[in-house]
Amino acid sequence: MLWSELQIATLREDNHPLLVRAGYMRGREYLFLGKRALAKIEGILREEGEKGRALARCGVAYIQAADDFVAESESGGEVLVRGTRYAALAAKAVSMARPPALADPEGDLALEEFSTPGVKTIAQIADFTGLPATSQIKSLVMVMEGQPLLLLLRGDHQLSVAKLPGARPAEPEEIRRWFGADPGSLGPVGGPGIRAVRILVDETLRGRRNMIAGANRNDYHLRNVTPGRDFEAEFADLRQVAEGDACITDGGPLRFSKAILLDSEERILSAAVEQNRDADGIALPAAIAPFTVVVTPVHPERLDAAREIYRRLLVEGHDALLDDRDARPGVKFKDADLIGIPYRINVGKKLAEGIVEIVERRSRMSTDVPVGAISIPR
């Protein structure tokens, strides 16, 4: 293909994302170069029966996190959790929680209802009682298959919705109908309809006792709530992992980092570009680069010879591009580096001796070869 026909629009401003500067994208729309790279990635995914091998061919250093494949990236929209022989996305990860900030009161203490006017949040009830969030039971209501589901977590923990596929948050009017109270006053004990509600309790509440929960009565809470004694407890892993948790494999620390979920061609291309770049632009592997080789006439009088080399490369089955623009050599070289073409053939003054220069994009290695002995790796 001819560069002049493609009208590749490269930019020099650093305030644009690299794929935009390199002419792969305009906004969220993939242009010709981007579409070629995505098509090659799609072909590799189709050819390879194993995702890891496909990603390796695409030049992506990946991490397998359970059933997911991810790449660490500061621009990623996921959070990766890693420990010794353990990796998982934060939404699905499990861990050993930090111990409660305060030990539970000893003894088999009786339930005690107390007034909490205007107190709705975990932070507010902690201030009101002087007890930390780890001594509170957080109550959340979800709906699964049309039925209410009461979820109980330690007060300082957050629900991982990914661990409840098919569930949705309950609407306020549904909560009032099922529990007789508003959010902020909910709990597993009391209220006319609580016995008909399925209750799931996070594993961090297993063995806890004498905690504080809502009383299913607006502006009231209960002291001394004990799972398994005061209500039937069905335990499950419900919470998001948190900083300071320990790894389940060895009790060691967990590391949190941003990551890209490699579940589409577009995200694989983004990871490949992020991992295969330098100060001059993109350095994609030949398997997914939009073109494998660009033939660059250094002077206009070398265009005919460059065209002949270009045609021969096409016959040999290479994805070749001819830079036929009337532009300075430096501009052509910088553009080829920016868009990440793995090999560049410079047709310059040494052509009089039957010699051209082959430059490898990644290593910057330059080699003089006879015109008749040009060989480009596939």
N, C-alpha and C positions, 0 to 999 in steps of 0.2 A: 504494500500500500504506500501511497505517497503522502508525505507529511502535509504538503500544501492542500491536498484534497480533504484530509481529515480535519484541518483547522483546529489542531489541538491548542487550547487556550491555557497556557501556563502563566502563573503569576509569581511575583517576587516578594510580595508583602508578607511578612511573618504573621500578621494578624489574621490570616486565613488558615483554616485547617489544611494539613498536608495534602489530603486527597483532592481538595479544591485547588490548591496551588499547582498541583501536578496535572490538572485537567481531567481527573477521574469523575469529579462530581461538580454539580452546580446546585447549591442548597442541598436538598435531600434527593435530588435526581441524579442517577448515575449516567454519565456520558459514555461516549464510545469506548474509551480506554477502560473505564470501570466495568462496563458490560462485558468486555472481552475477558477481563480478569475473573469476574464472577462466573462466567460460562466455563472457564477452565477449572475453577474450584468445584463447580457442580459436577463436571465430568470426573474429577478425581474422587469425589465422594461416591459417585455412582460405580466407579471401577473398583474401588477398594472395599472389601467386605468388612474391614475393621477401621473404626473411626480414628484411632491413634495413628495408624499408618497413613491415612489420608491427610491428617493434620501435619504429620512430619513432611510429607511430600509438598505441602503448601508452605513449608518453612516456618511453621508455628510451634514454638516450645509450649507444650500444654501441660496441664495438671489434671489428672483424673480424680474427681471429687465424687465418690460413690458412682452413680450412673451418669454424672455430668462431666463434660470436658470444658475446662476453663483455661484462660490465660491471664496471668497477673497483669494489671494495667491500671495506671493512675486515672485513665479516662473511663474505666469500666463502671457499669451500673450495678454490679453484684458485689457482695462481700464474701470473701473466701476465708474459711477458718482452717488453720493447719496446726497439727501437733505431730508427735512422734508416730509415724506410720498411720497418720490420719489426715484426711482432707475432706471437706464438705462445704457446700454453700451454707451461709449463715442461716438461711430460712429453714434448712433441713438438718442442720448440725445438732449433735447432742454433746453434752459435757457434764462435768461434775461441778455443781454450783458452789460458790463461796458459802461458807457456813453463815447462819444467821448472825446478825450483829449482836443479838442478845439471846441468851438461853431461855427456853420456855419455862414458865412457872411450874414448879413441881406439884404433884398431887392430882387427884381426880376432882377438879373444881367444878362446881355447878354453873350452868349457864346463867348469865346475868345480863338483862337488858338495861341499857342506859341511854339517856337522851343525848342526841348530838345535833342540835339545831343548826341548819345551814352547812353542815359538814358533809361533803360529798366525795372528795378525792382522797387517795391514799396519803398524800402529803398533809392534807388537812386533818385527817383522823390521827396521823402520827403526831402532829403538833398538839392536837386536842388531848390525847392520852399520854403523851410523853414517851410513847413506845415507838421504836423504829419501824420502817416499812417492812422489814423482814418479819415482824411480829403480826402483820396484818394479812388477811386473806382477800385477794382481789377477785371480784366476781364479774364475769362477762357472760353475756347471753348471745348465743348463735342459734341459727335455725338450720336444721339438716332434715331433708325430706319432709319439710313442713312441720316438724316438731321442734319444741324448744330444747336447747342444750345449754346447761349451766356449766361454765368452765371456771375452775378455781385455780388461782396461781398465787405464789408468794408475792407480797405487795410490791417488791422492787423488781419483779420480772415482767416481761412483755410476752404476749401471745404470738406464736408463730402460726399465721393463718395457713401457711403451706402444709402444716401438719394436720390440717382438717379439710382435705379436699371435698368440695361439694357443699361446704357450709357458707353461710352468709351472716353478717351481723343482724341482729333483731332490730326491728323498728321500735321507737319509744312506746307507741300504743300497744304493740304486741307484748312488750315487757310488762306494762301496767296490767294488761289482761291476764297474763300468766302468773305474775308474782304479787300483784296488788301494791306495788311500790315503784318508784322511779329509780333509774340508774343512780348509783351513789349510796343507795340504802339496801342493796341486794345481798343475799347470802343463801347458804344451803339449809338453813333452819328457820322454821316459822313461815307464816303465810298460808292461805287456804289451799293453794294448788301446788305447793312445792313437792309433795309426794309423787305427783304425776310427771315431774320433770326429771329427765336423765341428767345425772351429774358426773362430769369428768374432772378428776383432780390431778394436778400436775405432780410428777414424781417427787419434786422437792418438798411436798407437804406430807409425804409418807413418814409416819412416826412423830409428826408434830402434835402438839397439844396446847390447849388453853390459849388459843389465838383470838383475834378480833375479826368479826365479819359483820356485814349488814344484817338487819333483823327482818328484812322484807316488810318494813314499815317506815314510811318516810320520816327522816330525822331521828332514827333510832339505830343503834348497833348492839351487838352481843359480845360480851366477854366470855372467855373460856370455851371457845368452840374447838372441838376435837374431832378431826376426821376419823370415821369408822365407829365412833361412839355416838355422836349426835346426828349423823346422817350416813347413809350407805355410800362408801367411797370406792369409785372405780378409777384406778390410777392409770395415767398415760403420760407420755412425753408431750407436753404442750408448749413449752416456752422457747423463746429465742435464747441462744447462747449469748453470753455477755463478757465484756472485758473482765479479766480476773478469774474467770472459770478455769478449771483444770481439764486436761485432756483425758479422755476415757481409757486410753491405752496404757498410760504410765503415770498419770497424775501430774504430768509436767505442764508448763505454761502453753497457752494457745496463742497463735499469732493471727492477726486480722489484717487483711489487705484487700484492696479493690481488685476486681477481676471482670473480664469479659466472658459471658457465657457463649460458648462456641456452638450455637444451635442453628446457625444460618450462614449462608454464603457471605452475606454482608459483614457479619461479625467476624468471620474467619479472615476476610480481607482486611478488616480494620486491625486485627491482631497481627497479621502478617506484616502490614505496613509499619506498625508501631515497633515490632521486633526487628525489622529489616530496613533500617534507615540510618542516615548519617547527616552531617551538617549540610550536605548538598542535595538531599532528597531521599528518594526511595531506592532500595537495592533488593528488589524481589527475586526469589528463585525463578529459574527459567520456566518451571512447571506452571506458574500462574501469572507470569509477567504478560502484559498484553501483546508485546512483541519480544522475541528472543534476541534479535539482532537489528541494529540500525546501521545502514550504510551512509556514511557522511562524506560527501565531497568537500574537501577543505577549501578549494577554489572553484569558481564557476566553470573553468575550463576542464575540470575533472568530472563534471556531471555525467557525460556520456559513458566514461569508464565505470563510474559508480553505478550507473543504471545497468550496465552489463553484469556487474558482480551481483547486484540485487536480483536480477532475473535468474541468475544461476542458483542463488540461494533458494528462491521460490521453487525452482524445479527440484531441488534436493529436499523439499518439504519443510523448510524453515519458515517460521512466522517472522518475516522480514519487513522492515520499514525503510524507505528511501527518504532521506532528508533532502528534498530538492529545493528548499527555500533559498532565496537570494539573501542570505544573512551571514554575518561574520562568523568565523569558525568558533570563537568563544561562546557565542550565543547558542549555536547548535550543540556544543559539548555540554553546556550547563543544562539545556533543556533535556537532553538525553539522560543526564545524571538525575535530574529532578523526577522524571517519570519512571525511572527504574529499569531501563532496558539492560539486560545482563551483559550484552556484548555490543561494542561499537567498532565498526571498521572504518578507519580514517583513510580516505583516498587522497593523498597529497602529492608533494613534489617527488617523493621517492618512487612514484609510479613510473617515472622515466627509467628506473632500474628494475621495473617489474615487481616492486615491493609495496605492500600496504601495511598499515599498523592496526593490530587488533588490541583493543583495550577491554579488560574485564572490569565491569562496574564495581563489584564488591571489593576486590583486592587492589584495584587501580593498576594492576600489572599490565605493562605494555609490551607487545611482542611484534617484531617485524617478520612478516612471512611473504613468500612469493605469492603472486596473484593466483597462480595455478594450484597452490597448496593450502588455500583457505579451508579451515575446518572449524566449525562451531559446535561445541557440545550441545546435546539435546537434553 
